Amino acid sequence: MIKKAALALLAMQRHPWEQGVAMQAFFEMGDKDTVYAMAKEAAYRAFPDGRPAMIGAFDGSTDPCSVGEAMLFAWDMTGDEALRTACVALEKWALEKAPRNVDGIVYHVADKPQFWVDSMYMLPPYLAAAGHPQEALRQVNGYWEVLFNPEKRLMSHTWDDERKQFIRQNFWGVGNGWTVAAFARMIDALPPDMASQRQALIEKSQTLIDSLLQYRLPNGLFHDVVDDKSTFEEVNLSQMLAYAIFRGAYSGWAKEEWLPAAKQMQQAARDRVDRFGLVQGVCGAPSFNKPGVAPEGQAFFLMMETAADKYLGK
């Protein structure tokens, strides 16, 4: 199943964030050769401003940063000069060139003053892996302040920073999944001398996961907008949550009471993998407004399975 899911992922066309989450999946699986090959392609597709993997019309600011951790690994593994150039250019983009507000919080797109919950995954984990944990947390806190709803204890999707109003206030399941997956990566990446900041991030993660699990359906899935029963049932949030819980269990911060839910969500996703390895019923590409298949759905299936194996083998 895993081999077929990986092949299906590699067969898919990919935008920058899709290349990034796919690279991260193979990186976490330990597939070094695939990571290197994908990093070379991301570097080859770089814009002059430093953004790698730039394919398609969407002018993302944070999306291309999602390739960063795996690309750094590929450079470190090989010493490839082209990857060094790409990594240096990406770091300069993320720290200096990317458009941001007066507080330095990076906008999701280059041509609009907007914060998207997706950016939680695309930018801060890369910054932490690149040796900038304080900046990573500054971005997290900036996004959290705008997008976190204290009453629902969930993340809204899109904020217009110029008009100071939501474009989409809905509690999109995959958007909340991007957040918990990002936090799981960052908790592991923060250095030992940032114990208090790590604990604060753990508390944010626990708040979100506790709240999300309240919306879990009897079959282990969630509605696309988690608190809106009129939206379709969706698979990828289950994978993203299970990934975060298994990874958190391995690292020692996940609540033991979450593990049965993680196993149920894992099985719900497994049950929707077809004979070609496609995870059916995720928030589907390219429009993400109906169930289908998507590179991120494939990637999080692989990441979930890898995290589960690591935890169970601990």
C-alpha positions in Angstrom: 0.0 0.0 0.0 2.8 2.4 0.9 4.7 1.7 -2.2 1.7 2.3 -4.4 0.8 5.5 -2.5 4.3 6.8 -3.0 4.2 6.0 -6.7 0.9 7.7 -7.1 2.3 10.8 -5.4 5.3 10.9 -7.7 3.0 10.6 -10.7 1.0 13.7 -9.8 1.7 17.2 -11.2 2.7 19.5 -8.3 2.5 23.1 -7.4 5.2 24.5 -4.9 3.4 23.5 -1.7 2.6 20.1 -3.2 6.3 19.6 -4.1 7.2 20.7 -0.6 4.9 18.3 1.3 5.8 15.5 -1.1 9.5 16.1 -0.4 8.9 16.2 3.3 7.1 12.8 3.1 10.0 11.1 1.4 12.5 12.9 3.7 10.6 11.5 6.8 10.5 8.1 5.2 14.2 8.1 4.8 14.1 7.9 1.0 17.3 9.9 0.4 17.5 9.4 -3.4 14.0 10.6 -4.0 14.5 13.6 -1.8 17.7 14.5 -3.7 16.0 14.1 -7.1 13.0 16.3 -6.0 15.3 18.9 -4.5 17.2 19.2 -7.8 14.0 19.8 -9.6 12.8 22.4 -7.0 16.1 24.2 -7.4 15.9 24.0 -11.2 12.4 25.6 -11.1 13.5 28.5 -8.8 12.6 32.1 -9.6 15.4 34.7 -9.6 14.0 36.1 -6.3 14.9 32.8 -4.6 11.6 31.0 -4.5 12.1 27.3 -5.6 9.6 24.9 -7.2 7.7 27.7 -8.8 5.3 26.1 -11.3 1.8 27.4 -12.0 0.1 30.8 -11.9 -0.4 31.0 -8.1 2.1 33.6 -6.8 2.8 32.1 -3.4 5.1 33.7 -0.9 5.2 31.0 1.7 4.3 27.9 -0.3 7.8 27.5 -1.9 9.4 27.6 1.5 7.8 24.2 2.2 10.6 22.5 0.2 13.2 24.0 2.5 13.9 21.4 5.1 14.2 18.5 2.6 16.3 20.7 0.3 18.7 21.6 3.1 19.0 17.9 3.8 19.8 17.1 0.2 22.5 19.8 0.1 24.0 18.6 3.3 24.0 15.0 2.1 25.6 15.7 -1.3 27.4 19.1 -1.1 25.7 19.8 -4.4 26.6 23.4 -5.4 23.3 24.0 -7.2 21.5 23.1 -4.1 23.7 25.3 -1.9 22.8 28.2 -4.2 19.1 27.4 -4.0 19.1 27.0 -0.2 21.0 30.3 0.3 18.5 32.1 -2.1 15.5 30.6 -0.4 16.8 31.7 3.0 17.2 35.2 1.7 13.7 35.2 0.3 12.2 34.0 3.6 14.1 36.3 5.9 14.3 39.5 3.7 12.5 39.5 0.4 9.1 38.0 1.1 6.3 40.5 1.4 5.1 41.1 5.0 3.2 43.4 7.3 4.6 46.2 9.5 5.2 43.5 12.3 7.3 41.4 9.9 4.7 38.6 9.5 4.9 37.1 6.0 1.9 37.2 3.7 0.8 34.0 2.0 0.8 35.5 -1.5 3.1 38.0 -3.1 0.4 40.2 -4.6 -2.1 40.5 -1.7 -1.8 41.5 2.0 -3.4 38.2 3.1 -2.7 35.7 5.9 -3.7 32.1 5.2 -3.6 29.3 7.7 -1.7 27.2 5.2 1.3 29.4 5.9 1.7 27.9 9.3 3.0 24.7 7.6 4.8 26.3 4.7 7.1 28.7 6.4 7.8 28.3 10.2 8.9 24.6 10.1 11.4 25.5 7.4 12.7 28.5 9.4 13.2 26.3 12.5 15.0 23.7 10.4 17.2 26.3 8.8 18.5 27.6 12.2 16.1 30.5 12.8 13.8 29.2 15.6 13.0 32.6 17.0 11.9 33.9 13.6 9.9 30.7 13.1 8.0 31.3 16.4 7.5 35.0 15.6 5.7 33.9 12.4 3.7 31.3 14.3 2.6 33.8 16.9 1.7 36.3 14.2 -0.5 33.9 12.3 -2.0 32.5 15.5 -3.0 36.0 16.8 -5.0 36.7 13.6 -6.4 33.3 12.7 -7.0 31.5 16.0 -10.6 31.8 17.3 -10.6 31.6 21.1 -14.3 30.6 21.4 -14.1 27.7 18.9 -10.4 27.0 19.7 -9.9 26.5 16.0 -8.1 28.2 13.1 -9.9 30.3 10.5 -8.7 30.2 7.0 -8.0 33.6 5.4 -7.5 37.2 6.7 -7.2 40.4 4.7 -4.6 42.4 6.6 -5.3 45.6 4.7 -9.1 45.6 5.4 -8.7 44.0 8.8 -11.4 41.4 8.0 -11.7 37.8 7.2 -12.0 36.7 3.6 -12.9 33.2 4.8 -13.5 32.8 8.5 -14.6 29.1 8.2 -12.8 26.5 10.2 -11.4 24.6 7.3 -10.4 21.1 8.4 -7.2 20.8 6.2 -6.2 24.3 7.3 -6.3 23.2 10.9 -4.4 20.1 9.8 -1.7 22.2 8.3 -1.3 23.9 11.7 -1.1 20.8 13.9 1.3 19.1 11.4 3.5 22.2 11.5 3.5 22.3 15.2 4.5 18.7 15.4 7.5 19.3 13.2 8.5 22.5 15.1 8.3 21.0 18.5 11.0 18.5 17.5 13.1 21.2 15.8 13.3 23.8 18.6 16.7 23.7 20.4 17.0 22.6 24.0 17.5 26.1 25.3 14.0 27.0 24.1 12.2 24.8 26.5 9.6 27.4 27.5 8.8 28.3 23.9 8.6 24.6 23.1 6.1 24.1 26.0 4.0 27.1 24.7 3.9 25.4 21.3 2.9 22.1 22.8 0.0 23.9 24.6 -1.2 25.4 21.3 -1.0 22.0 19.7 -3.0 20.4 22.5 -5.6 23.1 22.4 -6.2 22.5 18.7 -6.1 18.8 18.8 -8.5 18.6 21.8 -10.9 20.9 19.9 -10.7 19.1 16.6 -11.3 15.7 18.0 -14.7 16.9 19.3 -15.8 17.1 15.6 -14.6 13.7 14.6 -17.4 11.6 13.0 -18.1 8.0 14.0 -16.2 6.8 11.0 -13.1 8.6 11.9 -13.4 11.4 9.4 -14.4 15.1 9.5 -16.5 17.5 7.6 -14.5 19.7 5.2 -15.5 22.7 7.4 -15.3 20.9 10.7 -18.3 22.5 12.4 -20.5 22.6 9.2 -22.4 19.4 8.7 -23.5 20.5 5.2 -19.9 20.2 3.9 -18.6 16.9 2.5 -16.8 14.3 4.6 -13.1 14.6 4.1 -10.1 12.2 4.7 -6.9 14.4 4.9 -7.6 16.0 8.2 -7.8 12.6 9.7 -4.4 11.7 8.3 -2.9 15.1 9.4 -4.2 14.7 12.9 -3.1 11.1 13.2 0.4 12.1 11.9 0.7 14.8 14.6 -0.5 12.6 17.4 1.8 9.7 16.5 4.7 12.1 16.1 3.8 13.8 19.4 3.5 10.4 21.1 7.0 9.5 20.0 8.3 12.9 21.2 6.5 12.6 24.5 4.0 15.5 24.3 0.8 13.9 22.9 -1.9 12.9 25.3 -2.3 9.1 25.7 -6.1 9.5 25.4 -5.6 10.6 21.8 -4.0 7.4 20.6 -7.2 5.4 20.1 -8.5 8.3 17.9 -5.3 8.4 16.0 -5.5 4.7 15.3 -9.1 5.0 14.2 -8.3 7.9 11.9 -5.3 6.0 10.4 -7.6 3.0 9.6 -10.2 5.3 8.1 -7.6 6.6 5.7 -6.3 3.2 4.9 -9.8 2.0 4.1 -9.9 4.7 1.4 -6.7 3.8 -0.5 -7.7 2.3 -3.8 -5.8 -0.5 -5.7 -3.6 2.1 -7.4 -2.5 3.6 -4.1 -4.6 6.8 -4.4 -6.1 8.1 -1.2 -9.7 8.8 -2.3 -11.9 11.3 -0.5 -9.3 13.9 0.5 -10.0 17.6 -0.1 -9.3 17.3 -3.8 -7.0 19.1 -6.1 -7.0 21.4 -8.0 -9.9 23.5 -6.6 -10.1 21.8 -3.1 -13.9 22.3 -2.9 -14.9 18.7 -3.2 -13.6 15.2 -2.3 -11.0 13.7 -4.6 -7.3 13.0 -4.7 -4.4 15.4 -4.1 -0.6 15.3 -3.7 -1.0 16.5 -0.1 -3.4 13.7 0.6 -0.8 11.2 -0.7 2.0 12.8 1.2 0.2 12.9 4.6 -0.8 9.2 4.2 2.9 8.4 3.9 3.8 10.7 6.7 1.1 9.3 9.0 2.3 5.7 8.3 5.9 6.7 8.9 5.1 8.5 12.2 3.0 5.5 13.3 5.8 3.0 12.6 8.3 5.2 14.4 6.1 5.4 17.5 5.1 1.8 17.5 8.8 0.8 17.2 9.9 3.1 20.0 
